Amino acid sequence: MLSAIIKDSKLYLDKPYIKVAWNAKEGIVINHFKGFATHEEIVEIGKRIIEAVVTEKAKKILYDARGLEILDDNSREYIIKDFARQIGESGVLYAATVFPNDVFARSTLGQIEESLSYLNDVSRYFPSVTKALGWLRSM
């Protein structure tokens, strides 16, 4: 399902570890993680996500983290301190995150989720892409 949506989307980043895409029909910036990324790559991903959100005036974002692997401390800190603030300032109203399959990445995401609990009005976590997309589509 997600691959079909991404196929019909404008790509902002296509690397072995992630695809960042804008789907105009859905009105969603989609981030499909596919593996390990270094801190420098995580920062580049963040920049491309912000670029897509701002350029497309996106209000909804999907983080499909099923393929995400563990993040280093610097990447976690960047996401919590810098990226979350930038997303908040960019105009995003709704963010859905699908939990990673990797147990270590799931733990890392749990730490990030706990640190960003103040965003609960706009950010939700889901066990599947179907549930995440359903929520975003209802908003």
Secondary structure as UniProt FT lines:
FT   HELIX           2..7
FT   STRAND          10..15
FT   TURN            16..17
FT   STRAND          18..23
FT   TURN            24..27
FT   STRAND          28..33
FT   HELIX           39..56
FT   STRAND          60..64
FT   TURN            66..67
FT   HELIX           73..78
FT   HELIX           79..83
FT   HELIX           84..90
FT   STRAND          94..98
FT   HELIX           103..115
FT   HELIX           117..119
FT   TURN            120..122
FT   STRAND          123..126
FT   HELIX           129..138
//
